[in-house]
């Protein structure tokens, strides 16, 4: 089974396909409107939405990074992880 998620604005399309040796036997497609393209953290209803919005905001604020460049990719990952911790969506363990 293969699950593919495609976001276009406020709509998340999920396509589920089941294949057997390269030939598709079944396929199902679902669409849901969640407005995650414009929601604020305050409007988010759960941690998943809060996380999505936090990451979206970081990406918007760091347009200069290219995911093709390893240094940029790692720097952007650091920004995202730090923002998630700052938003209390993740926390540093141990200390």
Backbone torsions as a table, in degrees:
resi	resn	phi	psi	omega
1	UNK	NA	137.8	179.0
2	UNK	-123.4	131.7	177.9
3	UNK	-116.6	124.9	179.5
4	UNK	-122.0	131.1	178.5
5	UNK	-116.1	129.8	-178.9
6	UNK	-126.2	123.9	178.9
7	UNK	-103.7	131.4	173.1
8	UNK	-133.2	99.5	-179.1
9	UNK	62.5	-124.8	-176.1
10	UNK	-84.0	-2.2	-175.3
11	UNK	-107.9	133.1	173.2
12	UNK	-110.8	118.0	178.7
13	UNK	-102.4	129.3	177.3
14	UNK	-114.1	126.6	178.5
15	UNK	-117.4	122.6	179.6
16	UNK	-113.8	123.7	178.1
17	UNK	-125.1	143.2	177.2
18	UNK	-119.7	124.1	-179.6
19	UNK	-127.1	163.6	179.6
20	UNK	-135.1	103.3	178.8
21	UNK	57.9	43.0	173.9
22	UNK	93.9	-15.3	178.5
23	UNK	-106.2	129.1	-177.3
24	UNK	-73.5	129.9	177.6
25	UNK	-100.4	-37.6	-179.4
26	UNK	-144.3	148.7	177.5
27	UNK	-146.7	138.3	177.0
28	UNK	-134.2	143.5	-178.3
29	UNK	-131.0	131.2	-179.7
30	UNK	-128.4	144.8	176.0
31	UNK	-128.1	140.0	175.4
32	UNK	-137.5	144.2	177.8
33	UNK	-101.2	120.3	-179.3
34	UNK	-126.4	-5.6	177.6
35	UNK	58.5	26.4	-179.4
36	UNK	-70.9	-7.1	175.9
37	UNK	-75.8	-19.1	-176.4
38	UNK	-131.2	-10.4	-178.2
39	UNK	-62.5	148.6	172.0
40	UNK	-95.2	168.4	177.7
41	UNK	-60.1	-36.8	-179.9
42	UNK	-66.0	-29.3	-180.0
43	UNK	-84.7	-15.3	-178.1
44	UNK	-64.0	141.2	-175.1
45	UNK	-96.4	-14.2	-179.9
46	UNK	-154.2	177.0	-177.7
47	UNK	-64.1	-32.5	177.1
48	UNK	-60.6	-49.4	-179.9
49	UNK	-65.3	-40.3	177.8
50	UNK	-60.8	-41.8	179.3
51	UNK	-64.8	-45.2	178.9
52	UNK	-57.9	-48.0	-178.1
53	UNK	-64.6	-42.1	179.2
54	UNK	-61.2	-44.8	178.9
55	UNK	-65.6	-43.7	178.5
56	UNK	-57.6	-43.4	179.7
57	UNK	-64.1	-40.5	178.2
58	UNK	-63.8	-43.7	179.9
59	UNK	-63.8	-38.8	177.3
60	UNK	-64.6	-36.7	-177.9
61	UNK	-79.3	-13.1	-176.0
62	UNK	-125.9	48.6	-178.1
63	UNK	-62.6	-18.8	-176.8
64	UNK	-72.1	-14.7	-178.7
65	UNK	-80.8	144.6	175.6
66	UNK	-115.9	129.8	-180.0
67	UNK	-74.4	-7.0	176.5
68	UNK	-80.3	-21.0	-177.9
69	UNK	-99.7	126.8	-175.3
70	UNK	-60.4	-43.3	-179.8
71	UNK	-61.9	-45.2	177.2
72	UNK	-62.5	-43.9	-178.1
73	UNK	-61.2	-44.6	179.5
74	UNK	-68.2	-39.0	177.9
75	UNK	-64.2	-42.3	178.5
76	UNK	-65.8	-40.4	176.6
77	UNK	-60.3	-41.9	177.9
78	UNK	-62.4	-44.3	177.8
79	UNK	-58.7	-43.8	-178.5
80	UNK	-66.9	-46.8	179.9
81	UNK	-61.3	-42.7	179.0
82	UNK	-64.2	-40.4	179.8
83	UNK	-66.8	-38.6	178.3
84	UNK	-65.6	-39.4	177.0
85	UNK	-66.0	-44.0	-179.4
86	UNK	-62.0	-34.0	179.4
87	UNK	-82.5	2.9	-178.6
88	UNK	63.4	26.2	176.6
89	UNK	-87.6	-24.8	169.8
90	UNK	-136.9	163.6	178.5
91	UNK	-141.2	154.4	177.3
92	UNK	-75.0	129.3	-177.4
93	UNK	-93.4	157.5	171.9
94	UNK	100.6	-56.0	-171.1
95	UNK	-74.5	NA	NA
